[in-house]
Amino acid sequence: WSVRDESLHSKMGCKLFRDMCSENNQLLNLCRESIIKAAETMVTLETKYIDKMFEMGDIEGIKSNDLKHFIKKRANEKLVELGYVDLGNYFAYDSSAASNLDWFYHLTGGVTHTDFFAIRSTDYSKAGEGEDFENIW
């Protein structure tokens, strides 16, 4: 669930930033360098983490190289989602290698499954929706 939750939080954070930019037309430009620097830092840190995870070689079903290229692809997608459409190819990546992890998109926004052990749907829901908080204690 956490990967789906984090994906939703990321999408909403990007939408909030775009909404703020629509209210202040200078914001996108003012934040550009900081956001690029943050994206570069994120890609560097993710790459180091991948190197550490794969110190002893590739894991069955996933290759270090594929994951590194996928991270760069995702960073590009997030830059675009933030509103920096011209940065869609900021991080060069091998699309063939990155596409080996396209199953990620299914996990983060695909079909809802039921957790067999908890017997409940894994749909994202708002906490407290429809709750009566007057009698909580």
N, C-alpha and C positions, 0 to 999 in steps of 0.2 A: 504494500500500500504506500509506503513512504515515497517510492519513486514516482508514483502517480500524484501524490500530494505535492511533492517538490516540483513536479512538472507544472501542475496547476498554479502553484505559487509563483513560479517563474513567468508563466504566461500573464498572470494578473499583474505582476510587478512591471512587466514590459508595457502592458496596456495602460497602467497608471502613469508611467513615465511619458508615454505618447500623449495621453490626455493632458498632462501637465505642460507638455511642449505645445500643445494646441492652444493652451491658455496664455503661454508666454513664448512668443515666437523666437526669442533669443536663447532659450534654454538648451535646445538641441545643440546649437553651436558652442555654447558656453561649457557644456559637459563633454564634448567630443573627445578632447585629448585625455581627460581623466578616464573616460569609458574605454578608450582604446588601450590605455596603459593597464587598466584593470583586466581587460580581456587578454592582453599579452601575459600578464602575471598569472592569470588563471591557466592559460595553456601551458606555460612553463611549469607550474606546480603540478598540474595533471600529468604532464609528461614525466616528471621526476617520480611521481607516485606510481605510474605505470611501470617505469624502469625498475622500481623497487619490488613491485608485485611480481614481475616477470624475471627476476634475477636468475632463477634456475631454469628458465626457458618458457616457452609458450604453454598455456593451459589448454587441455583438450577442448576443442570447439571455439577457441578464441585466440587470436594472435596479437601480440604486443603492437606490431606495426599497424594492424587494422584499427585497433583501439585509439592509437595516437592520431591517425588520420580522421577517425570519427569525431574525436574531441575537437579538432580544428574545424571540421564541417559544422558541428553544433555551435561552436563559438561564432562562426560566420552567420548562422541562422539567427542566433540571439542578437547579434549586432543589427541585422535587418529588422528583427522583431521590435527592437528598441526604437527604430525609425531611421537608422543609418543605412539606407538602401544601397548607397554607393560602396559600402564596406562588405557587401555580400561575398566577395572573394578576397578579403583581407588576408586570411590565413590560407596559404597554398596547401592543398591536400590532394591525395590520390583518391579520386572518386570511386574507383573499383575497390580499393582496400576499405574505404569508409562504408561502402554499401554492404559489406559483409556483416555490419552491425545494424542494419535497417530493422531488425526485429525489435530494437529498442522502442521504435515509434509505436509498435503494437502494445507494448507493455505500458507505455505512458499515456496512451489515449485511445487504445483499442477497445475491443469487446470486454464487457464486464464479466468476470467469473465469480463463482461462489466459492468461498473458503470452506472446503469440505469439513474441516475440524470445527470451525466456529459456526457453521451452517448460517452464514450471513453473506450478503452481497458485498463486494469490494467497491461498490460505487462510492464516490466522494459525496459526503453529506455535510451540511453545516451543523456544527455543534450547537445544541441548545435550540434548534429550530422548533418552534411550536411548544416549547417548554414553559411551564408556569414557575417563574423564579421567585414569586412572592412566598411560596411555601418550601423553599429549598432547604432551610434548616429546621 
